[in-house]
């Protein structure tokens, strides 16, 4: 039985560089430093998904030592497709990240050179939102909740 979300993996061409960006620019914590996996165990796990030899270098970043993290993952021996994805392309389209002061967060990230996809901040579904992307094209939506005691998706639900 499924019990929860564990991680979202973001394929990057260089895990070390991605760790620096996600920690230094966005402010996520490095929870598990880059590690390389190769050999029979990873071949058994991913050998039907990636051409052999399967080699994976991965790191975990997030906000707390819990599940629901980002796995930054590099496939050093595989050919990686770096073509940008359209937001409307079927599959995962973006990663949502919560912040407590969207205007201040956006201003700080603009100062660090983050590429924003929208010109300002929107008010939608009880949230304040703005969109940006990482240097490798992964789209992020930054969300500020109006009601901290509710999940982001329940901002407009009637009070219990």
N, C-alpha and C positions, 0 to 999 in steps of 0.2 A: 504494500500500500504506500502511495506517495504521502509524504508528511510535510514537505516544505521546499523552498528554493534554497539551493546551496551557493551557486555562483553563476555569473555570466562571463564567458570567455571572450576576450578581444584579441584577435590575431594581429600581431605587430611584426615588423621586420627586424626589430632589435629590442629584446626585452629590457636590457639595461637602460637604454635610452627612454623607453616607455615608462619604466619605474621612476626615472628622474622626473619626467613630465607629470605623471599622475601624483607624485608625492610633492615635488617642489612647486609646481604650478597650481595644481588643483587642491593640494593639501591633504590628500588621502594618506593613511598610514601604511607603511610597508609591514605586512603581517607575516609573510613568508618570503625570504629573499630568493632571487633567481636560483633555480636548480635545474640540472640537466637530467633527463630520463632517456635511457636507451637500453637495449637488450631485450631478453625474452619476455619480460613482464609487460613492457610498453608495446612490444610487437603483438602480444596476445590481446591487449586492450584496444589498440588502434590500428593494427595491421590490415584490417579490412577497409579502413577509412583513408589511410595515407600510404603512398608507395613505400615499400621497404628500401632501405633500412629506416625504421621509424625513430626519429630523434626529436625530442620535445624539450624546449627550455621554457620554464614558466615561473611566474612570481604571483603572489597574492597581495592585493591592496584593498583597503577598505577603511571603515571608520571605527569598528570595534572588533574584538577577537570573537567573531561569531560567523555563522553562515551568512549568506547574502553579501557576497564580496565580488570583486572583479578579479578574474584570472587573466593576467597578461601572458600571452602564449606565442612562442616563436617556433617555427618548424624549420630549423636550419638546413636540413638536407632536402626539403621538398620545394618545388616551385610554388611560389606564393603569388596569387593574383591580387595586385594592388589597385585594381580599377575601382573608382569610387562607386558606391551604391546609392541608388536613388531612395529617398525616404519612402516612396510609394512601392518599392520593390518588395515582393512577398518575402517574408522572413523577418528576423529581428530588425527593427528600423532605428531604434534609439535606446539610450540608457537614461533613466530618470534619476536625478540626484537632488536631494533635499538641501535647502540652505535656510538660515534663519533671517537673513536680511538680503534680499535679492539685489536691491540697488547697490549696496555696498559690495556684495560679492561680484557682481558684474563689473563694477568699476575697478576693483582690485585685479580681476582676471584680465580685463582689457589692458591694464598697466603691465601685465606679464606677457602680453602678446597673444592671448587666446583669440582665435578666429570666431567671431560671433556671426550667426547666420540670420539673425533678426536685428532690426535697427533699434529696438527698445524692449520694454517690458509690457507684457499683456496681462489682462485680468480675465481669467476664464475658469469656469467651474469651481469658483471659490478659491482659486489659486492665483498667484502671480507667477508668470513663466517667462523664460527667455531661452534661446537655443544657441548652441555653439558646437564646435567639433574639435576633436583631438588632432594632432598633426598627421595622423594616418587616415583620417576621414570618418572615424566613429562619431556619430551625432549624439550629443548630450542635451537633455532638457533640464534646466535648472528650475526647481520648484520651491516656492515659499508658501507654506500653508497659512491660512488665516486662523484656523482652529487647531492648536497644537495637540489637543487631546484626541484628535481623530486622525485616521490614516489619510494620506493625500487623496485617495479615491472616494472618501466619504465626506468631503468638505461640505457638500450641499445636502446631505441626508438630513431628515428631520431629527431633532434631538430625541434620544431614547426616553 
